[in-house]
Structure formats: structure tokens, C-alpha cells
Amino acid sequence: MLYYYELPKFAELVSNGGINLSSAIPLKSMDHNMIHNISFIDHCNHLCQKNNTNLLRLLSVILQKLNGDMILRVNKYPQLNSKLHSAIGEWSETIEPLDLFRCPNSCYESENVSRLQDTLKGYDSEFSKLNENVNELSDDSNLYEVLEGMKNNYHECEGDIRNNLMQIEERRNEYDPPYRKILDDLSTRPKSFYMSDLLEGNDNINNINNNVNMRLVKGLPENIHVIFLNSALLSTLISKCMEGHKTECIKLKEMLSSRNEEINRLMTRIGPGIPLTDSILEFISGVKDFFDENTDHLPSDDSDDESGEDKITAVLNKVVNKTKDLEINKDNQSGSESEDRDMYHLKIVNDNDDGDEGDEGDEGDEGDEGDEGDEGDEGDEGDEGDEEDSIKEERNISDVVSFFD
């Protein structure tokens, strides 16, 4: 078992050049009898597992500490600032030394990729269970709706992956140093490059000059050139992590596309069910209410009593009788119309009428006799004859009887 550095000590060694990212890291065994050389990435992976973090965040934290320490050194030691200015001028750049050590304060959340992986595994597990138990499903088990729900889940996951790919693409190069060539140049210049402007000794201020020189010597790390190398290499490793996350997201997206194609093929073969819309449900409810309201006047289909059959017979008889009444009324109407068209009258003559006629003859004879006897009474007898004629006409009118009566 090896004796690994703790995270604070490890970050300190990297930021002051004590650990070179391009070289092996010697680690002693727990009994100090053996030394093992491990790579920088292996040591980082051990720290990630121990501190429950990810490689991208660990590398970004180490790089932030390295840049922060260098900014403090540049502000504290004017000789360092002056030497960096001269090195930058050799590249015809007009930047400040502090611009070489600027980096973002945060990084992409690698947990998003892990979360997407776990989510997709859960959906795949549900799909596998459905595939295993599909033979146990009945015909009306809403298989189409289940597949549609899975498709929606995969679609949401695909949208989440698309958003993460956009974030990775935007931030994949945010840790890349804009002046990498200058950093590479400074990584070839040892500590002696910064010690060339030390104050020379003087009898009067020898102690002061020595003190100032010693401050610079102690303040600059022995492997300052390794610091610039580590800065460039850390940026490269961070970009590599971002590229790995991008590749993983692309794989997840391809897997989702494959699942969606399988589900679409199954849904096409199954076909959707016929859902009962609100309008259909309202129509069915209305029909049910209508029959519930009118069941009091109709015989029940569920009862087997003879009273139900009697009710049905009575209803049918009413219908038949009503039909017959309508037919009779129709015949009466047609008969009345024919009566209005053709009307015949009979006149009944009684025997008394014949006697009256005989009397009229006698009266005529008497009139003749009166004429012979007395012509003065002729006018009176004529008046009596007119009265008898009017009485006969009234009698005949009263004896008129309708043929149809």
C-alpha cells in the first residue's frame, strides 16, 4: 500500500513546481521500504475517489491555485514582474504579466454526464422489463400508451443531452491559455534567469542589499520553470476531460436515437387505441341520463314478470287503437266532404193533401155555384183559397226529409 499525498499538499506541490506533470511521482510504501513511481493522472484519480469528486474539477482547482500563487508572486516581487515583461516583449505582445495567469473561477459540472448516464440506464431497465413481460400483457393493456410514455422520457433525456453538448462546446476551450507560446518559452527558463538583476554588494548598504536579494531568492520557487510547464499541461488535461465528456454525450445521444427508432417501429405496428374524448363521454352520459329519466314509463328488460308483458301489450293496443281512430276520423272527414258535394231531398205527400185537393175542387164547384147565385161573394171566396194554398206550402216544407237522415 502506497502513501499518497493529501489533496492540499498535492495541490501545493504542483503549484510551486514540486511535482512535474510530465514526470513520474515517487511514492513511498507505508513501511517506507519501497518507492513506487506513479503518473500524475493515477494520483489524481486516487484523490478523486477519496474526496468524492471528479477529475475535471480537481484539475481546475489545482490550476486555479497555481495561477493565484503566481499572481501573488508577480505583485510581491518587482524583479519577477520586470523579467516577465522582457520575456513577453520578445513575442511582440503588449500584455501584462498578470494576463498569463487568468482563468475561470468555475468549470463544467461533470456530474451532469453521470446523471444522464444513470437516467438512461433507468429507462433502458424499464424497456428491458417490458420486453421480458410483453407475453404476459393482455390485448387491452395499453401497450401503445406505455411505449408512448417511454418515448417521451427518451425525448426529454435527449433534450437534456443536447443542452449539455452545447455547454461543453462553449466551455471546452475556456481553460486554454491565450498565450500558450509564451508559457512554453518561460518553461525553458530556470530560476537563474530571474536572478540576473540582483543588487550588487556595497559596504554602506551591504546588509540591506543582501536582505532584498534573499527575499527574492526565497520567494521564487527553485523549479519556477516547472510552474509554467504545469500551467500549460493542466490546461491540456482539462481540455481532454471536456472532450471526453463530449464524446460520452454523443454516445448517449446515439443510444437514445436507437431506442427511439425501436419504439417508433413498435408503435407503428401496434397502432394507437381509440381514446374516449370529452365530447364522446358527455354524449354517452347524456344518453344514459335520458334513459334513466324515462325508465318509469317503459317496461324493464331485466324483469321476467308477466306484468311487464302486460304493460307491453297494453302499450301496443293503445298504439293500434289510436291508429284505428285516426283511420275512422279520416273516413268521417271524407264522408262529410262527399255529403257537402252531393245532397238529395225527398218530398213525402200525405193523404190529407189529396183530400185538400178534392176540397179545393169542391170549393171550386161551390164557387161556381156562388157565381151563379151571387156574384158579390166571389171576392171573399178567392181570399179563402189563397190562405189555404199558403198553409199547404208550409206543410210541404215541414215534410221535407233528408235522404241521409
C-alpha positions as CSV (number, residue, x, y, z in Angstrom):
1,M,0.0,0.0,0.0
2,L,1.3,3.4,-1.0
3,Y,1.5,6.6,0.9
4,Y,-0.3,9.2,-1.3
5,Y,-0.3,12.9,-0.8
6,E,-3.3,14.6,0.6
7,L,-5.2,17.0,-1.6
8,P,-3.9,20.3,-0.1
9,K,-0.3,19.1,-0.1
10,F,-0.6,17.7,-3.6
11,A,-2.0,21.0,-5.0
12,E,0.8,22.9,-3.2
13,L,3.5,20.7,-4.8
14,V,2.0,21.2,-8.3
15,S,1.6,25.0,-7.9
16,N,5.2,25.5,-6.8
17,G,6.8,23.1,-9.2
18,G,7.5,20.4,-6.7
19,I,5.6,17.9,-8.9
20,N,6.2,17.8,-12.6
21,L,3.1,16.7,-14.6
22,S,5.3,15.2,-17.3
23,S,7.4,13.1,-14.8
24,A,6.5,10.2,-12.5
25,I,5.7,10.9,-8.9
26,P,7.7,8.8,-6.5
27,L,5.6,7.5,-3.6
28,K,6.9,5.5,-0.6
29,S,5.2,2.4,0.7
30,M,3.5,2.5,4.1
31,D,6.5,0.8,5.7
32,H,8.9,3.1,3.8
33,N,10.9,0.2,2.5
34,M,9.9,0.7,-1.2
35,I,9.3,3.6,-3.6
36,H,6.7,3.4,-6.4
37,N,6.6,5.7,-9.3
38,I,3.0,6.6,-10.4
39,S,1.8,9.0,-13.0
40,F,0.1,12.3,-12.3
41,I,-3.3,11.1,-13.6
42,D,-3.2,8.0,-11.4
43,H,-2.5,10.1,-8.3
44,C,-5.4,12.4,-9.3
45,N,-7.8,9.5,-9.8
46,H,-6.9,8.3,-6.3
47,L,-7.7,11.8,-4.8
48,C,-11.0,11.9,-6.8
49,Q,-12.1,8.6,-5.2
50,K,-11.0,9.6,-1.8
51,N,-12.6,13.1,-1.9
52,N,-15.7,12.1,-3.9
53,T,-15.1,14.5,-6.8
54,N,-14.3,14.2,-10.5
55,L,-11.1,14.7,-12.4
56,L,-12.2,17.9,-14.2
57,R,-13.0,19.7,-11.0
58,L,-9.8,18.5,-9.4
59,L,-7.6,19.7,-12.3
60,S,-9.4,23.1,-12.4
61,V,-8.9,23.6,-8.7
62,I,-5.2,22.9,-8.9
63,L,-4.8,25.2,-11.9
64,Q,-6.7,28.0,-10.1
65,K,-4.3,27.6,-7.1
66,L,-1.3,27.7,-9.4
67,N,-2.4,30.8,-11.2
68,G,-3.4,32.5,-7.9
69,D,0.1,31.9,-6.4
70,M,1.8,33.2,-9.4
71,I,-0.3,36.4,-9.4
72,L,0.8,37.0,-5.7
73,R,4.4,36.5,-6.6
74,V,4.3,38.9,-9.5
75,N,2.7,41.6,-7.3
76,K,5.2,40.9,-4.5
77,Y,8.5,40.8,-6.4
78,P,9.2,43.6,-8.9
79,Q,12.2,41.8,-10.3
80,L,9.9,38.9,-11.3
81,N,7.5,41.3,-12.9
82,S,10.3,43.0,-14.8
83,K,11.7,39.7,-16.2
84,L,8.3,38.6,-17.3
85,H,7.8,41.9,-19.1
86,S,11.0,41.4,-21.0
87,A,10.1,37.8,-22.0
88,I,6.7,38.9,-23.2
89,G,8.3,41.7,-25.3
90,E,10.3,39.1,-27.1
91,W,7.0,37.8,-28.6
92,S,5.9,41.3,-29.6
93,E,2.9,41.2,-27.2
94,T,1.6,44.2,-25.3
95,I,0.1,42.3,-22.4
96,E,0.7,42.5,-18.6
97,P,2.4,39.5,-16.8
98,L,-0.9,39.0,-14.9
99,D,-2.7,38.2,-18.1
100,L,-0.7,35.0,-18.4
101,F,-2.4,33.6,-15.2
102,R,-6.0,34.4,-15.7
103,C,-8.5,31.5,-15.7
104,P,-12.2,31.0,-15.0
105,N,-13.4,30.6,-11.4
106,S,-15.6,27.6,-12.2
107,C,-15.7,24.6,-14.6
108,Y,-18.3,22.4,-16.3
109,E,-20.2,20.1,-13.9
110,S,-19.1,16.6,-14.8
111,E,-22.0,15.3,-12.6
112,N,-24.4,16.2,-15.4
113,V,-22.9,13.4,-17.6
114,S,-23.1,10.9,-14.7
115,R,-26.7,11.9,-14.1
116,L,-27.5,11.4,-17.8
117,Q,-25.9,8.0,-17.8
118,D,-27.9,6.9,-14.7
119,T,-31.1,8.3,-16.2
120,L,-30.6,6.4,-19.4
121,K,-29.8,3.2,-17.6
122,G,-33.1,3.5,-15.7
123,Y,-35.1,4.0,-18.9
124,D,-33.3,1.0,-20.5
125,S,-34.1,-1.1,-17.5
126,E,-37.8,-0.3,-17.9
127,F,-37.7,-1.1,-21.5
128,S,-36.0,-4.4,-20.8
129,K,-38.6,-5.3,-18.3
130,L,-41.4,-4.5,-20.7
131,N,-39.7,-6.7,-23.3
132,E,-39.4,-9.6,-20.9
133,N,-43.0,-9.3,-19.7
134,V,-44.7,-8.5,-23.0
135,N,-46.1,-12.0,-23.4
136,E,-48.0,-11.6,-20.1
137,L,-49.8,-8.5,-21.2
138,S,-53.4,-8.7,-22.4
139,D,-54.8,-7.2,-25.6
140,D,-56.2,-4.2,-23.7
141,S,-53.1,-3.5,-21.6
142,N,-52.5,-0.1,-23.2
143,L,-49.1,-1.2,-24.7
144,Y,-49.2,1.7,-27.1
145,E,-49.6,4.2,-24.3
146,V,-46.8,2.6,-22.3
147,L,-44.4,2.8,-25.3
148,E,-45.5,6.4,-25.9
149,G,-44.6,7.3,-22.3
150,M,-41.2,5.7,-22.7
151,K,-40.7,7.7,-25.9
152,N,-41.5,10.9,-24.1
153,N,-39.0,10.0,-21.4
154,Y,-36.3,9.3,-24.0
155,H,-37.2,12.6,-25.8
156,E,-36.7,14.6,-22.6
157,C,-33.4,12.9,-21.9
158,E,-32.3,13.6,-25.5
159,G,-33.1,17.3,-25.0
160,D,-31.0,17.3,-21.8
161,I,-28.1,15.8,-23.6
162,R,-28.4,18.3,-26.3
163,N,-28.2,21.2,-23.8
164,N,-25.1,19.6,-22.1
165,L,-23.4,19.3,-25.5
166,M,-23.9,22.9,-26.1
167,Q,-22.4,23.8,-22.7
168,I,-19.4,21.6,-23.4
169,E,-18.9,23.1,-26.8
170,E,-19.0,26.6,-25.3
171,R,-16.7,25.9,-22.4
172,R,-14.3,23.3,-23.8
173,N,-11.6,25.8,-24.5
174,E,-12.2,28.3,-21.6
175,Y,-9.1,27.0,-19.8
176,D,-6.8,27.1,-22.8
177,P,-4.2,29.9,-22.2
178,P,-4.4,32.6,-24.9
179,Y,-0.6,33.0,-24.8
180,R,0.5,29.4,-24.7
181,K,3.6,30.0,-26.6
182,I,4.9,32.5,-24.0
183,L,4.2,29.9,-21.3
184,D,6.1,27.3,-23.3
185,D,9.0,29.7,-23.6
186,L,9.1,30.5,-19.9
187,S,9.0,26.8,-19.1
188,T,12.6,26.6,-20.5
189,R,14.0,29.4,-18.3
190,P,15.2,28.3,-14.9
191,K,15.4,30.4,-11.7
192,S,18.7,31.9,-12.7
193,F,17.0,33.9,-15.4
194,Y,15.2,35.9,-12.7
195,M,18.3,36.3,-10.5
196,S,20.4,38.2,-13.0
197,D,19.4,41.6,-11.7
198,L,20.3,41.1,-8.1
199,L,21.7,44.1,-6.2
200,E,25.4,44.3,-6.0
201,G,27.2,44.4,-2.7
202,N,28.1,47.8,-1.1
203,D,29.9,48.5,2.1
204,N,27.4,51.0,3.3
205,I,24.2,49.1,2.5
206,N,25.5,45.6,2.1
207,N,23.2,44.1,4.6
208,I,20.2,45.8,3.0
209,N,21.1,44.6,-0.4
210,N,21.6,41.1,0.8
211,N,18.3,41.2,2.6
212,V,16.5,42.3,-0.6
213,N,18.3,39.7,-2.7
214,M,17.5,36.9,-0.2
215,R,13.8,37.8,-0.2
216,L,13.7,37.3,-4.0
217,V,15.7,34.1,-3.8
218,K,13.4,32.6,-1.1
219,G,10.3,33.9,-2.7
220,L,10.8,32.3,-6.1
221,P,10.5,28.5,-6.2
222,E,13.5,26.5,-7.3
223,N,11.6,24.9,-10.1
224,I,9.8,28.0,-11.3
225,H,10.1,26.8,-14.9
226,V,8.1,23.7,-14.0
227,I,5.3,26.0,-12.8
228,F,4.8,27.4,-16.3
229,L,5.0,23.9,-17.8
230,N,2.4,22.6,-15.3
231,S,0.1,25.5,-16.2
232,A,0.2,24.6,-19.9
233,L,-0.2,20.9,-19.2
234,L,-3.1,21.4,-16.8
235,S,-4.9,23.3,-19.4
236,T,-4.4,20.5,-21.9
237,L,-5.7,17.9,-19.4
238,I,-8.8,19.9,-18.7
239,S,-9.5,20.2,-22.5
240,K,-9.0,16.5,-22.7
241,C,-11.6,15.9,-20.0
242,M,-14.1,18.2,-21.7
243,E,-13.5,16.3,-25.0
244,G,-14.2,13.0,-23.1
245,H,-17.5,14.4,-21.8
246,K,-18.4,15.5,-25.2
247,T,-17.7,12.0,-26.6
248,E,-19.8,10.4,-23.9
249,C,-22.7,12.7,-24.5
250,I,-22.6,11.9,-28.2
251,K,-22.7,8.2,-27.4
252,L,-25.7,8.7,-25.2
253,K,-27.4,10.6,-27.9
254,E,-26.8,7.8,-30.4
255,M,-28.2,5.3,-27.9
256,L,-31.3,7.4,-27.4
257,S,-31.8,7.7,-31.2
258,S,-31.6,3.9,-31.5
259,R,-34.2,3.4,-28.7
260,N,-36.5,6.0,-30.3
261,E,-36.3,4.2,-33.6
262,E,-37.2,0.8,-32.0
263,I,-40.1,2.4,-30.1
264,N,-41.4,4.2,-33.2
265,R,-41.3,0.9,-35.2
266,L,-43.2,-0.9,-32.4
267,M,-45.8,1.9,-32.1
268,T,-46.3,1.9,-35.9
269,R,-47.1,-1.8,-35.8
270,I,-49.3,-1.7,-32.7
271,G,-51.3,1.4,-33.6
272,P,-52.9,3.8,-31.1
273,G,-56.1,2.9,-29.3
274,I,-59.3,4.9,-29.7
275,P,-59.4,7.3,-26.7
276,L,-62.7,8.4,-25.4
277,T,-62.7,12.2,-25.8
278,D,-64.6,14.5,-23.6
279,S,-67.3,15.1,-26.2
280,I,-67.9,11.3,-26.6
281,L,-68.1,10.9,-22.8
282,E,-70.5,13.7,-22.5
283,F,-72.7,12.2,-25.3
284,I,-72.7,8.8,-23.5
285,S,-73.6,10.5,-20.2
286,G,-76.4,12.4,-21.8
287,V,-77.9,9.2,-23.4
288,K,-77.7,7.4,-20.0
289,D,-79.4,10.3,-18.2
290,F,-82.2,10.3,-20.9
291,F,-82.9,6.6,-20.4
292,D,-82.7,6.9,-16.6
293,E,-85.4,9.6,-16.7
294,N,-87.8,7.6,-19.0
295,T,-87.5,4.2,-17.4
296,D,-90.6,4.8,-15.3
297,H,-92.8,4.7,-18.4
298,L,-91.1,1.7,-20.0
299,P,-91.0,-1.9,-19.0
300,S,-87.8,-3.2,-17.6
301,D,-85.7,-5.6,-19.7
302,D,-84.2,-7.2,-16.7
303,S,-87.5,-8.3,-15.1
304,D,-89.2,-11.5,-16.1
305,D,-92.6,-10.8,-14.5
306,E,-95.8,-11.2,-16.5
307,S,-96.7,-7.7,-15.5
308,G,-94.0,-6.4,-17.8
309,E,-95.5,-8.3,-20.8
310,D,-99.0,-7.0,-19.9
311,K,-97.6,-3.5,-20.0
312,I,-96.1,-4.0,-23.3
313,T,-99.4,-5.5,-24.7
314,A,-101.3,-2.5,-23.3
315,V,-98.9,-0.1,-24.9
316,L,-99.2,-1.9,-28.3
317,N,-103.0,-1.9,-28.1
318,K,-103.1,1.8,-27.4
319,V,-101.0,2.3,-30.4
320,V,-103.3,0.1,-32.6
321,N,-106.5,1.7,-31.3
322,K,-105.1,5.1,-31.8
323,T,-104.3,4.1,-35.4
324,K,-107.8,2.8,-36.0
325,D,-109.3,6.0,-34.5
326,L,-107.2,8.0,-36.9
327,E,-108.5,5.9,-39.8
328,I,-112.1,6.3,-38.8
329,N,-111.7,10.1,-38.4
330,K,-110.2,10.1,-41.8
331,D,-113.2,8.2,-43.3
332,N,-115.7,10.5,-41.5
333,Q,-113.9,13.5,-42.9
334,S,-114.1,12.1,-46.4
335,G,-117.8,11.2,-45.9
336,S,-118.6,14.7,-44.7
337,E,-116.9,16.1,-47.7
338,S,-119.0,13.9,-50.0
339,E,-122.1,15.0,-48.3
340,D,-121.2,18.5,-48.9
341,R,-120.8,17.8,-52.6
342,D,-124.0,15.7,-53.2
343,M,-127.2,16.4,-51.3
344,Y,-130.6,14.8,-52.2
345,H,-134.1,15.7,-50.8
346,L,-137.3,13.7,-50.8
347,K,-140.8,15.1,-50.5
348,I,-143.5,13.0,-48.7
349,V,-147.1,13.7,-49.6
350,N,-149.8,12.7,-47.2
351,D,-153.4,11.5,-48.0
352,N,-154.8,14.7,-46.4
353,D,-153.2,16.6,-49.1
354,D,-155.3,14.7,-51.7
355,G,-158.4,15.5,-49.7
356,D,-157.4,19.1,-49.6
357,E,-157.1,19.0,-53.3
358,G,-160.6,17.4,-53.5
359,D,-161.9,20.1,-51.2
360,E,-160.3,22.6,-53.5
361,G,-162.3,21.1,-56.3
362,D,-165.5,21.2,-54.2
363,E,-164.7,24.7,-53.3
364,G,-164.3,25.5,-56.9
365,D,-167.7,23.9,-57.6
366,E,-169.2,25.9,-54.8
367,G,-167.5,29.0,-56.2
368,D,-169.1,28.2,-59.5
369,E,-172.5,27.8,-57.8
370,G,-171.9,31.0,-55.9
371,D,-171.1,32.7,-59.1
372,E,-174.2,31.6,-60.4
373,G,-176.1,32.5,-57.3
374,D,-174.4,35.7,-56.1
375,E,-171.5,37.3,-58.0
376,G,-170.9,39.6,-54.9
377,D,-169.5,36.7,-52.8
378,E,-166.8,35.8,-55.5
379,G,-164.1,38.1,-54.0
380,D,-164.4,36.6,-50.5
381,E,-164.1,33.0,-51.7
382,G,-160.9,34.0,-53.6
383,D,-159.3,35.2,-50.4
384,E,-160.0,32.0,-48.6
385,G,-158.4,30.0,-51.5
386,D,-155.1,32.0,-51.1
387,E,-154.9,31.3,-47.4
388,E,-155.4,27.5,-48.0
389,D,-152.6,27.5,-50.6
390,S,-150.1,29.1,-48.1
391,I,-151.0,26.6,-45.4
392,K,-150.3,23.7,-47.8
393,E,-146.9,25.1,-48.8
394,E,-145.8,25.4,-45.1
395,R,-147.0,21.8,-44.5
396,N,-144.9,20.5,-47.5
397,I,-141.8,22.3,-46.3
398,S,-142.1,20.6,-42.9
399,D,-142.4,17.2,-44.5
400,V,-139.1,17.5,-46.4
401,V,-136.8,14.8,-45.0
402,S,-133.0,14.5,-45.8
403,F,-132.3,11.3,-47.6
404,F,-129.3,10.6,-45.4
405,D,-131.3,11.2,-42.2
